[in-house]
Amino acid sequence: MLVGNPRWYQTAYRRAVIDMHIPDWDEQFLSQFDADRYVEMLLKARAQSIVAYGHSHAGLFNYPTKVGQQHRGLKGRNILGEVIERCHKHDIAVVIYTSLIFDRWCADKHPEWRMVTHNGKPQGEGGRHGVLCPNSPYREYVRAFATEICQTFDFEGLRFDMTFWPSLCYCQHCQKRFADEVGGELPRKIDWLDERWVAFARRREAWLAEFAAVATDTVRKHKPSATVEHQSSTYPLNWQFGATELLVPKNDFLQGDFYGDSLQGSFVRKMLEELTPHRPFGYETSFSHELRDHTAMKSEALLEAKASAAVADAAAFIFIDAIDPIGTLNPLVYERMGRIFDRLLPYYPHLGGQRVRDVAIFSSLESKFNMATNGRGPDMVDLSDAHTASSMQVGRRLIAAHVPFGVVTKQSLHRLDGVKLLVLSNPMAMDEEEASAIRAWVENGGTLLASGPVGLIDKRGHLQKDFPLGDVLGVTLDTVDWSGSERYVAPTAAGEKLFENFSAKYPAFVTTPGTTVGVRAGAEVLATTTLPWPAPDPSRFSSIHSNPPWKPTDRPEVVLNRFGRGRAIYTASLLENVDGLTETYLRLVRLLAGQPSFTAVAPPPVELTVFHQPDRHRYLLSLVNFQKDLPNIPIEGIEVRARLADRPAGAQQLRRVVRLPDGLVVDHQTTGGTVTFRVPRLETLAMFALETM
């Protein structure tokens, strides 16, 4: 039973959202809403839970409210109550939706609560949205409507959407708080090397978490059995949103909506898994091609690939539909989703366990900016995130090589059990706690692959004179290039086996941000910088289309260092961002991590994931075929390899390989400690249990 169960989310892997951001200026809006038809669609889709709208971005409530404004098209009807009653009859868990910060009705009624731009204008003026400041008295309005919902309805959860900063706010409330807590005027330049700007960034993060606590604590006070969730798609997004680890405890689990490709999906699922207080987390996407397109549906093949990828990452899958303005729904949406969930239903009982991650990619939630555009004003905000972008490229290389990986953040640097290699890809901001944890990890036998300006900015806005992990990496800082310049990476004799198709004479071309470094005693240089042929002016060049390599230097580009019982490799350039150096980067990974515990011989679009389930005495291995052009071309004859001898004691001896969900025993061979078996045909999803003694 899901209804009335405080842990409903633990088994509700099939979830739905029906957007209802409908204004009421036309009397036809929501006039044809039928709660019976609404629930009929959910049953068609095999949904176990629904995010039912109590309130929307329009700021209108779908029940008779004493706090705000009910949607006038409902003429006093309590359609939220109707939906809850009918869903509960079918054991569909109900999560009530509310919209924070984005509230058009409230913004129109209380313009003094609106966010304000740097030039004193209301945020969103003249547009569809009204955007309210969390530091204004608006927070008491949130407390009031959350209390009303909790005291009026029986439900399983409450979702507070849009818990983020959509822009910089210069309203009187933010100005007063900054003056009281930091002192002086709000900064007008986005400068990560300025203490006052960084203090503003840190306060925004803290203010957002404090505001979220108002909402969460209200629910926990009045409806302690209900789950609480806030918008979670912002954790992998840039600094402006203000989402850091401070926001996480305000949730019972994380659930976020994402609209990108398979790489984005893979990376963000592993991040949400890392951060979520309880599992499973939720991975959500629209049924439509994009939110502004009300009628076009994603193909069945694409939706199935996304839902299958969620299964492989042990995530709940949530599809988002949007109600018609008059209150009706397109049955084709729910029929299509029902067919997909029908095919995936047999897999869900097998999910769970702890992810096997040979490689862990460190994500710094306070490094989500780009120093290449540092110093701009609020009228030219750059929202690119150089750290997350390069971290995702590491994920892309590992997926294509079928290396099982996870994402870690500061909160888990002390819990890296089972990890062979920790990757730091361009994390510019770092504090002493993080540096100490990473140093201890390597000193005790871990391995580290780091690139770019690692930790060169502390979290108060100070540029460091040297790397905080320089002793671990075996390098010292000379200069840093935030923007990137043309240069070549030339292997040394010690590193030539790592650079396929490149040599000292024909080195690899890079343009990424990077550093110039010195090498510490005992470290080994695997590659150096070669400068391109100089171009004195635009009309004089050495080759019309390129600047070929010219002058070798002894500047280290790739350095191997032993530290304690562990090893580290530092790359001055972001090699993970260079397609032509994919194999080199993977060879660096293998040099440090050794052979993967689990892998496959398969084309790059196939991702392999593994979860250890000691209570079931098995490893759950999934393969997802997610090609760029869909429907997928089936892949024949994939070979899976598992090195159980590398796994913890008690889980090393294989009993059998079983295909799931049908239970077919699969032939396997064991040679030199490596188990191999074949997957005759992979269309989208394949799952196997490697049962141990």
N, C-alpha and C positions, 0 to 999 in steps of 0.2 A: 504493500500500500504506500502510495506517495502522499495522498491527502492527509494532512495532519501530522506528517512525519518531519521532525526537525532536520533530518538528514536526507530529505527527498532527493537532493542533487547527486547523492552518491551512486544512484542507479538510474537516474534520468539522463541518459545519453542522447536522447532524441528530443530536441527542444525547438520551440518556434517563437517568433516575435511578429506581431502584426502591427506595423506602424499606424498611428492614428493622429497625426499632426494636422488636424482639420480645424480651420477657423469657423466662425458662425455668422458671417456677414450675409450669407445666402441661406434662406430658410430650408432649402433642399438638403443642405449639408447634414449628413448622418440621419436623414429622415427615414431611410429604408433599412437602418441597422436591425438585424434579426439575430438575437443571441443563439437561437437553436441552429440556424444556418452557420453561424460562426463556429460553434463547437463541432458541427458536422464536418466542416473543413479540417479541423484539427484531427478528427478521427480518420479522415481520409489520408492525412499526412503521417499518421502513426506517431503523432507528437505526444510525449509524456508530460511536457510542461508548456505553459504559454506565458509570455510576458504580456499581460493584459493592461491596457492603458487606463490609469486613473486620472492622468494629467498629461499634458503634452507640451511641446515647444510653443504651441499657440497660447499656452498658459491657462487653458480652459479645462474644467474637470468633467468627468463622465459620470457624475453622480450629483445629487443635490448637496452642495457644500455650503457650510456656514462661514468658511474662511476666505474663499476666493470667488470665482465666477464659474457657474456651470455653463456648459455649451448650450446655447439657446435653442439649437435645433433639436435637442432631446426633449424639450418641453417638460422638464421635471423628471423624466425617466431615469432610473438608476441602472444604466446598462452595465456598469461595472459589477454591481451586485448580481444582475442576471447572468453575466458570463461566469462569475465565480460559482454560482449555484449549479449551473449546468455542467461546468468542467468537473466539479467535485463529484457529480453523479457518475462520471466516467473515469474517476481516479486520475484526472489530469491536474497536476500541481499548478497553482496559480502564483505567479510573481507579478505584483502590481508595479506598473511603470510610473515614474515621476521624472520630470525634467528639471534639473538644477541649472542655474545661471542663465540658460536659454528659456525665457518666459516672456512672451510678447505682451500678454495681458497685464502682467505685473509691471513690466517696464513702462507701458503706457500710463498706468495708474500712478506709478511712483517713479517719475523720471529722475528724481534725486538719488535713486538707488542704482542707476545705470553705470556701467563702466564708461570711462572717459578717455579719449585719445590724448596723445601728447600735446595736441593743439587745442584742447578744451572742448571738443565736440563729443556728443554721445556716440558710443560704439554702435555700429549698425544703423545709424540714423538714415531713414529713408528706405531701408531694406526690409526683408521679411522677418528678421529676428530681432528680438529685444534682449540685450545681454546685460545681466545684473552683476554687481560686484559682491563677492563673498564677504568683503569687509564692511559692507553697509548694513543697515537694519533689516535688509532682505533676509538675513539668516534667521530672524525671528519668525518671519512669514514661513520659511521652510520648516521650522520647528512646529509651527501651528498646523500646517497641512499634513505633515507626517504624523502628528499626534491624532488628528482627525481620522486619517485613514486607518491607523492602528486600532482606534476605538470603535470604528464603524464596521470593519470587515474581518472575516476569517480568511486567511491566505497563508501560503507557504513561504513567500519571500517578498522582498521589496527591492526594486532596482531604482537607484538614483543615477540617472544618465547625465552625461555632460559635466562630470566633476573635473573640470580643468579650466585653465586660463586660456581663452581663445586669442588673447592679445595682451599687450602691456596696458595696465590701467593707471591713469594719473588722476583719479577722482580724489575728492577731499578726504575720503575715508582711508584710502591707501596712503595718501600724503601724511595724514595725522599719525597713522600707525608707524610709518617709516621714521618720522621725526621723533616719536616717542621711544622707539626701539633701537634705532641706529643713530638718528640725529641728522638734521639738515633736510635739504630738498631731495626729491626723487631724482636719480641720475638720468641724464638725457642722452647718454652714449653707451652703446652695448660694447663693453670693453672687459674682457675676461682677465685682463691684467690690472684692473682697477678695483681696489678694495670695496669701494662704495657700490659699484655695479654688481659685484659678486655678492655683497651683503643683500642687495635688493633681490637678486635671483634666489638666494637662500631663504629670505623672508617670504617670497612668493610661494615657495614650496611648503614652508611651514604653515602659512596662512591657509593654503588650500587644504592641507591635512586637518587643520583645526576646524575649518568649515565642514569638511566631510564628517568629522566627529559629531558635529551638531546633529546632522541627519541620522548617522548610525546610532548614536547614543539614544536618540528619541525612540527609534524602533526597539532597541534592546531594553529600554525602560518599559514601554507599553505593550510590546509583543515579543517577549524574549524567545519564543519558540520559532520565530520567523528568521530566515536568512536575510542578510543584507549584502548587496553588491553595488559597487560604483563602476562607472565607465572605466574599462581597463585597457582599451586599445591605445592609450596614450603613453604607456610605459616605454615602448620602443621608439616613440616619436621625440621630436626635438625639445629643447629646453623651454620653449615658450609655454608649453602646456603645463609645466610645473609638476609633473608626475614623477615621484621618486619613491624610495622605500618607505618614506614617512606615511604615504597614503595606503599602503598595503594592509595594515592592521584594521582599517575601517571596513574591510570586506571579510565575509566568511569564505568566499572563493572568488577567483577572478574570471571574468568573462568579457571578451572584447570583440568588436566587429572590425574586420579587415577585408580589403578589397583588392589586394595585390596578387602577385603571381605565386607559383609554388614555392619559390625560395623565401619570399616574405612569410608565407604561411608556416613553413617549416621552422624558421628562426623564431617567429613570435610565439608559436606554440611552446617551444622549449623555454622561452623566457617566462611565459605565464606559468608554466609548470614549475619553474624554479621559484617564482615569487608567491604563488597562491598559498594562502593559509591552509586550505583543505582541497583535496582532490575528489573528483576530477575538476579541472578548470574547463572553461567553455570557449570554443572557437566559433566565431559567428561571421556570416557573410550574407549579402543580399541575394535574393532569388533573381532580381533584375540585373541586367548588365551593369547598371550604375544607378545610384539612388534617384537621379533626376529623370530617369527613363521609367515611366510608370507601367509600361505594358510589355516591353521586350524581356523574355525570360532567358536566363543562362541555359545552355544546353544541358541535357540530362547527363551527358558524358562529363562535362565540367563540374557540375554539382556532385556527381558521384566521385570524381577524383578528389575534390575537396573534402567530402565527407569521409572517404576512405583514408585520406591522409590524417584526418582527425582521429580515426580509429587506430591507426598505426602509432599515434602519439598518445593514446589513451585519453583522448579529450572528448567531451561532449560536443556535438555539432548542432549549431543553431542556425536556422534559416530565417531570413527577414523578408516578409511580404509587406505590402502597403495597402491599406483599405482604400476603396474608391471614395471620393468625397461624399457621395450619397449614402455610404455605409455598406456597400456590397463587396463581395470578394470573387475573384476569378477561380473557379474550381480546378482549372487546368494546373495551376500552381501546386495545389495540394495533392492532386493525383500524381503528378510527376515526383513530388517529394516522397509520397507514399511508396511508389515503386522503388525508389532508391533506398529508403529505410527498410523496406521488406527484404532487399538483397543483403543488407548489412546486419539485420536483426540477429542472425546466428553468431556473429562475432562478438557482440557486446559482453556476453557472460564470461568471456575469456580475458577481459582487460584487467589491468592492475599490475602491481609490482613496482620495483625500482628500476629506473632507466639504467641500462648499461651504457656508459659513456667513456670510451677510451680517451676522448679529447673533450675538454671543457673550454668554451669560449667565454672569457670574462667580459661582462657588459657593465660599464660604469654609467650609472644613471645620472651622474653629475658631469659627464664628459660629452653631452649631447649637443655640441656646438661645432663651429668651423672657424678656426683661427685665421683662415685665409681671408675672411671678410671682417675681421675684428675691427672695432672702432666705429662702426656705422651708427647713425642716429635712429630713433624709433620710426622715422618716416621711410627708412630703407632696410627694414629688418631682414636679415638672411636667416632662413629657417633650415638650412642644410645641416646635416649631422655627420661630420666626417668619421667619427668613431664608430657609430652604428653601421654606417655604410660599409666601412672596411671590414668590420666584424661579420657582416652578412656575406661578404665575399669569401671569408674563411669558410663559412658554412657551405657556400656553393661548391668550393673545392672538395670539402669532405663528403658532401652528398654524392657528387659525381664519382668519388673514389670509394663510396660505400663504407665509409668509416663511421661507426656510431659515435655521436657527439651529443653534448648538452650545452646549455647556457648557464653560467653562474654569475651571481652578483656579490656585492660586498657581504651580504648576510650569510653566505655559505662558503666563504674562503677558508673557513676552519673545518669544513666538512667536504673534503674532496676524496672520500673513500672510493676506490675503484678507478679513479682517474689516472691515466698514464701521463697526460700532457695537458698543461694549462697554456692557453693562448691569450696574449695581450695584444690586441690589434689597435694601435693608435689611441689608447686611453690617455688623453692629455691631462686630466685632473686626477690626482691621487692623494690620499692622506696617509699619515704614518701608520694607522691601523691596517690599512690595506697593504702597504709596503711590507710591514712586519709579518703579516700572515703569508704573503707570497714568498718572502725570504725564508721563512721557516719551512714552507712547503718544499722548496728546492733543497735546502740544507738537509732535510730529512729524507732525501732520495727522490723527490719529484723532478719533473722536467718542465722547462719553460721555453716558449717561443714568443718573443716580443718584437714589436716593430714600431718604428717612428718615434715621436716625442713622448715616450712613456713617462707619465707622471711629472712632466716638466712644469706644470702649474699646480700649486696647492689649492685647496678648496676655499681659500680666502682671497685668491687673486694675485698671488705672488709668483713670479717667474723664478724657478729654481736655478741655481748655478750649475747643478749637476743632476744626473738621474738619481732619484731616491733608491733605485735598484741597481745602480752602477756596479756595485761590488758583485752582485749576482750575475749581471750580464757581461761583466768583463770589459766595460767601456767607460770612457769619460766624455763629457759633452764639450764640444768646441763651439758649434753654432747650430741653430735650428732654422729650417726653411719651411714655413707654414704653408706656402702656396704651391711649391713644387717647381723644379726647373729641369731642363733636359740634361741627362747624363747617362752613362752606361755602367752596368755592373759586370765586372770581369772576374771570372773565377781564378783563384790561385791554384797552385799545384795541389794543395790540400783539399780544395773544394771542387776540383774539376769534374768529379763523378756526380756532383749534384746538379750540374748545369747541362742538361741535354741540349745538343745543337748549338751551344755557345762555348766560346773559348776566350783566352786573353786577347787574341787578335780580333775576334768577332764577338764582342761582349753583348749583353742584353740591354736594350733601350728601356729607360724608365723616365717618367715625368711626375711621379707622386711626391707629396710632401715628404720631408725626411730630415736627417741630421747629418752633420759631420762630426765624427767622433775620434777619440784616441783609444788605443787598446791598452788594457791593463796587463801587468805581468802575469804570465801563465795562460793567457787566453790565446786562441788560435784564430787567425784570419783566414776565412774561407773565400772571400771575394773582396775586391777593392773597386774604387771608382775610376772610371776612365772618362775624361772630359771630351765633349764633342768638338769638332773642328770649329774654330772661332769664326764668327761672321762679323767683320768690322762694321758693316752697315748693310741695310736691306738689299743693296744691289750687288754685294760681293759675298759669295758663298762657295762652299766646297762641292755641293751637290744640290741641284735645284729643288728636289723634293724633300731632302732630309739634311740633317747635320751629322754626318758619319763620325764614328769614334776617332779620336785623334791622339790625346795625350794621356797615357797611363799615369796613375798616381798611386801612392801608398796609403790613401785614405781608406780605412776599413768600411766595407759595406755589409759584410756578413761575418759575425764573430761567434765562435764556439767557446764556451767557458765552463769549467768545472767549479762547482761551489758546494762545499760540504760533500754529501753523498749524492748530490744531484748534478744536473747539467742544464745549461741554458744556451739558447741561440738568440742573438740579436741581429735584426736586419735594419739598417739605417733607412732604407726606402721601404715603402709598403708593397712588398713583393706580392702579397696576396691580391692586390688590385690589378696586377698585370697578367692579362690572359696568356701572353707568350711564356710566362714563367709558372704556369700551373703545375707542371711536372716537377720543377725545381722546388716549389713550395711543398708539394706532397713528399718529396724526398727529404726535406728538412723535418717534416712531421714524422716520417718513418724513422729517421735517424735518431730522434728523441724518444718516440713512443714505441718503436719496434713494430712487429706485425700486429694488425688489429685482432682483437679477441673474436670478432665476428666480421665477415665481409662477404662480398659476392662478386662473381665475374659477370657483369651485366653492363648495359649501356648507361650513360650518365643520368638519364631521366629517372632511373630507379633509385629510390631511397630505401635504405635498410634501417630498421629500428629494432631494438631488443630490450625487453624488460625481464628482470630476474624475479621469479615468483617462488621464493623458498618454501612458502606454505604449501605450494602445489608441487614442489620438487621439480621445477622446470624453468626453462627460459622460453619466453614468448617472442618469436621472431616474425616480423612483418616485412613485406616488400610492397612498395607502392610504385606503380608505373604512372607517372604524371608528365606526359609529354606536352610540349608547347602547343602543338596542333592536335586537336581532338576531333573525333574519338581516337583513343590510343591505338597504335599498331601493336598487336600482341607480340610479346617477346618469348622466343622459344629457348629452352635449354640453359637457363641460368644455373650456375653452380654456386652453392652457398658453402662457405667454409667457417668452421667454428673451432677455436683453440681453447677448449675447456680447461686445459692444463694451466692456462693463465688466470683462471677464475678462482675465487676464494675456496678454501678447503671445504669439503662437504658438498661441492657442486661441480665436481670435475669429471665424474664418471658418467658417461652417457648410457642410458638404458635403451632408448629408442627415439626416433623422430616421427611425429604424428602430424599429418595435415589437418588443419582446422578450417571449418567447423565439422567436417564429415568424419573425422577420426581415422582416416586411412593411414596405415603405417607405411612410412616411406623408407626405401632402401638407403643405407648410408655406408660409408667406408671410413675407417680410422687409420690414418697413416702418420706416424711420427707425432702423435698428440693432436693432430688436426682431423676433425670430423668433416666430411664432405657429403653433400647430397644434391640432387638436381631437382629443379622446378621445371617440369616439362613445358608449361605455358603460363605466362603471366599476362592477364588482360589489364586489370587495374589493381586489385588487392589480392595478396596471398598471405596466409598466416600459418605458422608451424609452431608446435610445441616440441622443444628439445628436452625430453624427460630425463632426469638424472636419478641415480640410485638413492 
